[in-house]
Amino acid sequence: MTTTFDKRMSIDDIIASLSDGMTIGIGGWATRRKPMALVRALARSKLKDLTVVSYGGPDVGVLAAAGKIAKLAFAFVSLDHIPIEPHFKKARQAGLKVWEMDEGMLHWGLRAAAMHLPFLPTRCGMGTSVAEHPDLRTIRSPFEDGEELIAMPALRLDAALLHVHRSDERGNALILSPDPFFDELMARAADRVFLSAERIVPTEELGLPGNARFHPFERAVVTGVAEAPFGAHPTSAAPDYEIDMKHLRHYVASAESDDAWNAYRAAHVDVDQAAYVASVGGADAILAAPRPVY
């Protein structure tokens, strides 16, 4: 029996609640804890003209290859062990509209939005070409130092897509990985927040308040949560499973030609999450991926 507080949704229902032209923040970092089940559903949807904000990995590549991105705000797009994301590279060389910035600038833009401020001053990017972006302004310290700083504008999100390890039906979530990255800021910077979770469990199984350090944002900011086992694959959701480098190499090869991408898309994108897991060898194969060495 559901309750007033039940925020459970299907992956497809989450994507159906989004609209053309939205600004979408995608959590995680490069090849770690990306909400790939949601990203794949977004790629196979009819949505278009999206602005994507991301510390990018295959999330950006898949959406770029699917033609979903009108503009990308990013600090990097990388597959870590494979430095250049190939589908992003192709899209950028073809003229994808981008706002490239320093990692700290992206952090500060999300933090400003999370704090409901119009901007935050920063030294990040000063003296580099990223400071020449036409949407940026500088501001001078009102104190006696008089330092000139970049006024990093708030990166307000219409929606954030995040992947967590555990959630209850109310949106209380645990991120158990060694680094939560900037998912908390994305959650607070967004008008709506949608989670995919490895498991949706009863509230008492979350172990709160003892696990409060793994609980980065309150349930009040969460709009909906979908259960998606292995929903970050092929990126990691450590400690549950690691990066699947074998599959990432297969994904990279899909950028070699239109035929290769169409074959990859048919097998791994234009299918639901259960079929995707089966297509990559099933749960046992995902769980067997070794911890990567950096």
Secondary structure, 3 states (H helix, E strand, C coil): CCCCCCCECCHHHHHHCCCCCCEEEECCECCECCCHHHHHHHHCCCCCCEEEEEEECHHHHHHHHCCCEEEEEEEEECECCECCCHHHHHHHHCCCEEEECCHHHHHHHHHHHHCCCCEEEECCCCCCHHHHCCCCEEEECCCCCCCEEEEEECCCEEEEEEEEEEECCCCCEECCCCCCCCHHHHHHHEEEEEEEEEEECCHHHHCCCCCHHHCCCCHHHCCEEEECCCCCCCCECCCCCCCCHHHHHHHHHCCCCHHHHHHHHHHHCCCCHHHHHHHCCHHHHHHCCCCCCC
